[in-house]
Amino acid sequence: MRKSMKEAISDTVQGMINLGFGTSFTEKELKELGVKIPEIKISAEDIKKIRKCARLSQSVFAKVLNVSLSSVRQWEQGSRVPTGSTKVLLDLLKKEPHLLDYRISA
């Protein structure tokens, strides 16, 4: 593949990933194209803003996320950081605060 084509494909795929579009590329294919999945950075203040934007108490937020109240408190105080899928979920909630509203039923 010509370098310019590879760069164009790489830029397009990277843009799709950055915008949240799904792709069916394997990790190996992404590496070959030079595409990087951006690291999720989420601060204690971000987590507090996400929870407040969703208008939830710490205890309800913990139940909705299926984590302990202690975890939420420690994240918001900055003494612990979320990891794995919880980090991804919090990143999604930053963009769509009411994404998990369906988890709360009347």
Backbone bond lengths (Angstrom), bond angles and torsions (degrees), N, CA, C in turn:
res aa  C-N    CA-C-N  psi(-1)  N-CA   C-N-CA  omega(-1)  CA-C   N-CA-C  phi
1 M - - - 1.439 - - 1.522 108.58 -
2 R 1.322 115.28 134.37 1.456 118.84 178.01 1.515 110.87 -63.68
3 K 1.329 114.76 147.78 1.460 120.75 -176.80 1.527 111.72 -58.01
4 S 1.338 117.16 -43.15 1.466 119.99 -177.94 1.532 111.58 -64.62
5 M 1.318 117.09 -36.00 1.469 120.79 177.62 1.522 110.04 -67.78
6 K 1.323 115.47 -43.44 1.456 120.74 -179.86 1.533 110.14 -61.61
7 E 1.327 115.73 -42.72 1.467 120.01 178.72 1.529 111.20 -64.64
8 A 1.328 117.29 -40.31 1.458 120.88 179.58 1.527 110.70 -65.34
9 I 1.322 116.52 -42.83 1.464 120.54 178.40 1.525 109.81 -65.26
10 S 1.318 115.84 -43.87 1.463 121.25 179.21 1.527 110.66 -58.76
11 D 1.318 117.08 -47.74 1.468 121.61 179.58 1.528 111.28 -60.73
12 T 1.329 116.36 -41.98 1.466 121.26 -179.57 1.518 111.04 -65.30
13 V 1.338 116.15 -48.02 1.466 120.09 -179.44 1.527 110.45 -64.79
14 Q 1.334 117.11 -42.69 1.466 120.41 178.34 1.518 110.24 -59.79
15 G 1.317 116.99 -42.67 1.456 121.17 177.85 1.520 112.10 -61.84
16 M 1.327 116.39 -41.10 1.466 120.75 178.28 1.526 110.74 -61.99
17 I 1.323 116.34 -44.87 1.465 120.68 -179.93 1.524 110.31 -64.22
18 N 1.327 116.47 -44.17 1.468 120.67 -179.69 1.525 112.10 -61.91
19 L 1.330 116.40 -30.58 1.466 120.89 179.94 1.527 112.57 -88.12
20 G 1.336 116.49 -2.82 1.459 119.94 176.90 1.519 115.03 91.86
21 F 1.317 117.42 9.40 1.457 119.80 176.80 1.525 109.70 -74.65
22 G 1.314 116.19 143.33 1.453 120.52 175.95 1.517 110.47 -79.30
23 T 1.305 116.02 148.70 1.461 121.00 175.19 1.512 108.26 -132.43
24 S 1.313 115.87 159.98 1.466 119.42 179.18 1.526 111.27 -107.35
25 F 1.320 116.95 20.45 1.453 121.01 178.20 1.519 110.41 -75.56
26 T 1.312 115.79 144.64 1.463 119.52 174.15 1.522 108.60 -80.54
27 E 1.323 115.76 166.21 1.459 119.91 178.24 1.526 110.33 -60.64
28 K 1.315 116.53 -39.42 1.469 121.26 179.31 1.530 110.56 -62.41
29 E 1.323 116.77 -44.29 1.465 120.54 179.50 1.531 111.17 -63.63
30 L 1.315 116.08 -41.39 1.466 119.21 178.61 1.518 110.60 -63.17
31 K 1.335 117.40 -41.57 1.465 120.78 178.10 1.519 110.95 -62.09
32 E 1.330 116.92 -42.11 1.467 120.87 179.67 1.518 111.53 -62.24
33 L 1.327 116.54 -33.18 1.463 120.86 178.79 1.533 111.91 -83.13
34 G 1.317 116.23 -10.65 1.457 119.70 -178.26 1.516 113.15 79.66
35 V 1.328 116.27 21.12 1.459 121.49 -179.35 1.522 108.66 -87.65
36 K 1.328 116.20 135.92 1.453 121.56 179.48 1.516 109.65 -118.88
37 I 1.317 114.94 136.47 1.458 119.71 174.63 1.522 106.14 -83.62
38 P 1.330 116.81 121.41 1.467 119.29 -174.49 1.523 112.44 -63.23
39 E 1.312 115.13 141.59 1.467 122.18 176.09 1.522 108.57 -69.78
40 I 1.322 116.28 138.05 1.462 120.68 177.49 1.514 107.87 -87.73
41 K 1.315 115.06 122.41 1.456 121.09 177.05 1.519 107.73 -114.21
42 I 1.306 115.10 121.18 1.455 119.42 -178.73 1.527 108.52 -137.48
43 S 1.316 115.67 125.61 1.465 120.69 -175.77 1.528 110.72 -95.90
44 A 1.313 114.69 169.63 1.466 120.86 175.98 1.523 109.98 -58.88
45 E 1.326 115.79 -41.59 1.474 120.56 179.04 1.528 110.79 -64.94
46 D 1.328 117.74 -38.65 1.469 121.42 176.96 1.525 110.47 -59.20
47 I 1.323 116.21 -45.26 1.465 120.62 -177.63 1.522 110.49 -63.53
48 K 1.310 116.27 -42.52 1.466 120.48 178.77 1.538 109.88 -63.18
49 K 1.339 117.28 -42.10 1.468 121.22 178.84 1.524 111.09 -64.09
50 I 1.335 116.59 -41.15 1.469 121.24 179.08 1.524 109.32 -60.28
51 R 1.331 116.50 -47.91 1.468 121.20 -178.98 1.524 110.98 -63.19
52 K 1.321 116.77 -44.51 1.466 119.95 -178.61 1.532 111.46 -68.24
53 C 1.329 116.23 -36.52 1.469 120.10 178.05 1.533 110.12 -64.56
54 A 1.327 116.09 -34.11 1.460 120.72 177.25 1.533 111.26 -78.84
55 R 1.346 116.26 -6.03 1.462 123.72 179.30 1.532 112.01 57.87
56 L 1.344 114.49 49.63 1.462 120.60 -179.39 1.518 110.37 -124.05
57 S 1.315 115.41 145.21 1.459 120.30 172.70 1.530 107.61 -72.66
58 Q 1.323 116.40 165.96 1.460 119.36 178.26 1.527 110.96 -59.63
59 S 1.319 117.85 -41.14 1.463 119.93 -177.46 1.531 112.19 -66.98
60 V 1.327 117.16 -41.71 1.471 119.87 178.37 1.528 109.83 -68.80
61 F 1.322 117.08 -41.74 1.471 121.73 177.60 1.533 109.42 -57.13
62 A 1.317 117.10 -43.96 1.468 121.66 179.16 1.529 110.69 -60.84
63 K 1.328 116.82 -44.47 1.469 120.34 -179.99 1.526 111.21 -64.45
64 V 1.328 116.42 -42.05 1.468 120.62 -179.87 1.535 110.76 -62.68
65 L 1.331 116.19 -39.53 1.470 120.87 179.48 1.528 112.58 -82.48
66 N 1.331 116.32 -9.47 1.462 122.10 -177.29 1.529 111.87 62.02
67 V 1.330 114.55 44.43 1.466 122.01 175.55 1.526 107.50 -128.64
68 S 1.303 116.88 170.63 1.461 120.11 -179.98 1.534 110.81 -77.53
69 L 1.326 113.83 153.58 1.464 120.33 175.04 1.521 109.32 -59.54
70 S 1.307 116.65 -38.01 1.461 121.85 178.73 1.529 111.36 -58.90
71 S 1.321 116.48 -40.52 1.476 119.87 178.72 1.519 111.10 -61.38
72 V 1.338 116.56 -47.53 1.467 120.64 -179.95 1.522 110.20 -59.98
73 R 1.317 116.56 -45.35 1.474 119.92 179.35 1.528 111.00 -59.86
74 Q 1.319 116.25 -46.41 1.466 120.18 -178.31 1.530 111.56 -66.66
75 W 1.329 117.83 -36.09 1.468 119.76 176.28 1.520 110.11 -63.05
76 E 1.331 116.23 -45.90 1.461 120.16 -177.34 1.523 112.35 -69.20
77 Q 1.308 117.33 -24.91 1.468 121.28 177.05 1.524 111.33 -87.49
78 G 1.320 117.14 -11.30 1.451 121.03 179.62 1.520 114.84 82.12
79 S 1.332 116.98 8.94 1.460 119.08 -179.87 1.529 112.66 -84.65
80 R 1.322 116.90 -16.64 1.465 122.94 173.26 1.515 108.03 -139.84
81 V 1.324 115.48 159.74 1.463 119.72 176.25 1.525 109.02 -124.78
82 P 1.334 116.39 143.57 1.462 118.66 176.59 1.526 110.27 -67.31
83 T 1.304 115.53 153.10 1.460 120.47 179.94 1.528 110.06 -131.35
84 G 1.311 115.23 171.31 1.457 122.18 172.28 1.507 114.91 53.98
85 S 1.330 113.94 -135.86 1.470 119.90 -175.03 1.526 112.15 -66.85
86 T 1.338 117.56 -27.19 1.469 119.76 177.55 1.521 110.37 -64.45
87 K 1.307 116.38 -38.87 1.464 121.20 178.23 1.534 110.34 -63.16
88 V 1.323 116.04 -41.75 1.469 120.74 178.31 1.527 109.86 -65.62
89 L 1.329 116.38 -43.54 1.462 120.36 179.46 1.522 111.44 -61.77
90 L 1.320 117.33 -42.32 1.468 120.42 177.37 1.528 111.02 -63.56
91 D 1.323 117.15 -37.07 1.460 120.68 177.13 1.531 110.23 -63.93
92 L 1.321 117.04 -40.35 1.466 120.91 176.73 1.530 110.56 -64.98
93 L 1.330 116.12 -40.94 1.463 119.77 179.30 1.522 112.08 -66.25
94 K 1.320 116.68 -27.96 1.467 119.82 176.46 1.535 109.50 -63.60
95 K 1.322 115.91 -35.40 1.471 120.61 -179.47 1.526 112.24 -85.35
96 E 1.326 116.21 -35.05 1.470 122.57 -177.66 1.531 109.02 -131.39
97 P 1.335 118.24 82.27 1.466 121.68 -172.78 1.532 115.58 -57.26
98 H 1.304 117.85 -24.90 1.467 120.18 -176.31 1.523 112.36 -104.37
99 L 1.312 115.85 20.20 1.458 122.58 -178.80 1.528 112.19 -57.75
100 L 1.309 117.63 -34.99 1.459 121.34 -176.57 1.526 113.73 -103.31
101 D 1.312 117.46 16.39 1.468 120.33 179.14 1.518 111.87 -56.72
102 Y 1.319 117.27 -31.33 1.462 120.79 -178.60 1.537 111.54 -62.66
103 R 1.338 116.99 -19.82 1.460 120.96 -179.60 1.530 112.33 -74.16
104 I 1.329 115.95 -13.28 1.457 120.37 -179.47 1.532 107.24 -108.22
105 S 1.312 116.29 114.51 1.467 119.14 -178.74 1.516 109.58 -115.60
106 A 1.312 113.68 152.89 1.478 119.91 -179.08 1.508 111.02 -88.46
